[in-house]
Amino acid sequence: MLDHLEIRTRRLDDCVAFYRRVLEPTGYRLVVDGPKKGFGSNGGRLDFWIAPGEPSIDVHYAFLAADRAAVDRAYGRSGEHGGVQERAPAVLPQIHPHYYAGFAHDPDGRLIEFVSHVPV
């Protein structure tokens, strides 16, 4: 099980603006606004960090959303602040019958996913 994820970027302000906007529907918010930016969920965990540095772009990670509507909202916002939408939200039955996900790229080109495992 992962405890936290830290990404690096040369575009700190752009990435923070992007993630603040797209993660809000999933319950994540910016909690630590220091040299490194820490995002956490309503449970108080700080499990997503953004730091200055050279970006690794050949990665893929997913943010859990409470339901399909939250996936839709997060994906809808992903074209803002330098992000690029890739695949609109849809059910991916090859993973499991209730796997609902949308895919986008952040300002550094990393593939991010918004996913819900909850039935309609």
JOWODA-V836290 format. One line per field, one symbol per residue. ss: DSSP state (@ for helix, = for strand, . for the rest). phi: phi as a letter, one per 40 degrees, with the letter a starting at -180 (. if undefined). burial: + if it has 16 or more other C-alpha atoms within 10 Angstrom, else -. Layout:
ss=???
phi=???
burial=???
This chain:
ss=....=====..@@@@@@@@@@@@@@@..=====...====.....=======.......=====...@@@@@@@@@@......========........======.....======....
phi=.ccabbbbacbdcccccccdcccdccgcacbbbbdbbbbacccgcbbbbbbcicccbcbaabbcbcacccddcccdccccfgcbcbbcdacbcccacbcbabbabcdcgccbbbbbbccd
burial=------+++--+-+++-+++++++++++++------+++++----+-++++-----------+++-++-++++++++++++-++++--+++------++++++++++++++++++++---
